[in-house]
Amino acid sequence: MLEYAFNERRLNNCYTGFIENDTIYKPIFEKLGFKLEGVRRQQVFHKGKYWDECLYGMLAEEFNSQK
């Protein structure tokens, strides 16, 4: 999907996010080449608690340099 987004659709960046307690996502996105861009503190209310939202992004040049 990233190949299509960056090389067919010519997008320059791609972003994703997840709440901090979903720890399964961090290694997946980092393995794909996404980098932590920021944390929105206490952004999501879930199961009676406020959680931080982790924001990850990747630029087209970063994706293409992985090839």
C-alpha positions as CSV (number, residue, x, y, z in Angstrom):
1,M,0.0,0.0,0.0
2,L,2.9,2.4,0.8
3,E,4.4,1.6,-2.7
4,Y,1.1,2.7,-4.3
5,A,0.7,5.8,-2.1
6,F,4.2,7.2,-2.7
7,N,5.0,6.0,-6.2
8,E,1.7,5.8,-8.0
9,R,-0.3,8.5,-6.2
10,R,2.8,10.6,-5.7
11,L,2.0,11.4,-2.0
12,N,4.8,13.2,-0.2
13,N,4.0,11.9,3.3
14,C,2.0,9.4,5.2
15,Y,0.8,9.6,8.8
16,T,-0.6,7.2,11.4
17,G,-1.4,7.3,15.1
18,F,-2.3,5.0,18.0
19,I,-2.9,5.3,21.7
20,E,0.0,4.5,24.0
21,N,-1.5,1.3,25.5
22,D,-1.7,-0.3,22.0
23,T,2.0,-1.3,22.2
24,I,1.7,-3.8,19.4
25,Y,1.7,-1.0,16.8
26,K,5.0,0.6,17.7
27,P,7.4,-2.1,16.4
28,I,5.2,-2.7,13.3
29,F,5.3,1.0,12.2
30,E,9.0,1.4,13.1
31,K,9.9,-1.7,11.1
32,L,8.0,-0.2,8.1
33,G,10.1,2.9,8.4
34,F,7.8,5.3,10.2
35,K,9.3,7.7,12.7
36,L,7.8,9.2,15.8
37,E,6.8,12.7,15.1
38,G,5.0,13.6,18.3
39,V,2.8,12.7,21.2
40,R,-0.5,14.3,21.9
41,R,-0.9,14.1,25.6
42,Q,-4.1,12.8,27.1
43,Q,-5.8,13.0,23.8
44,V,-8.0,9.8,23.8
45,F,-10.5,8.8,26.6
46,H,-10.7,5.0,26.7
47,K,-11.8,2.6,29.4
48,G,-12.2,5.3,32.0
49,K,-8.7,6.9,31.4
50,Y,-7.1,9.5,29.2
51,W,-4.3,8.1,27.0
52,D,-1.5,9.8,25.0
53,E,-1.8,9.5,21.2
54,C,1.5,8.6,19.4
55,L,1.9,10.1,16.0
56,Y,4.1,8.5,13.4
57,G,5.0,9.6,9.9
58,M,7.0,8.8,6.8
59,L,8.2,10.9,3.9
60,A,8.3,9.6,0.3
61,E,12.1,10.0,0.2
62,E,12.4,7.9,3.3
63,F,10.3,5.2,1.9
64,N,12.2,5.2,-1.4
65,S,15.6,5.2,0.2
66,Q,14.7,1.8,1.9
67,K,14.6,0.0,-1.4
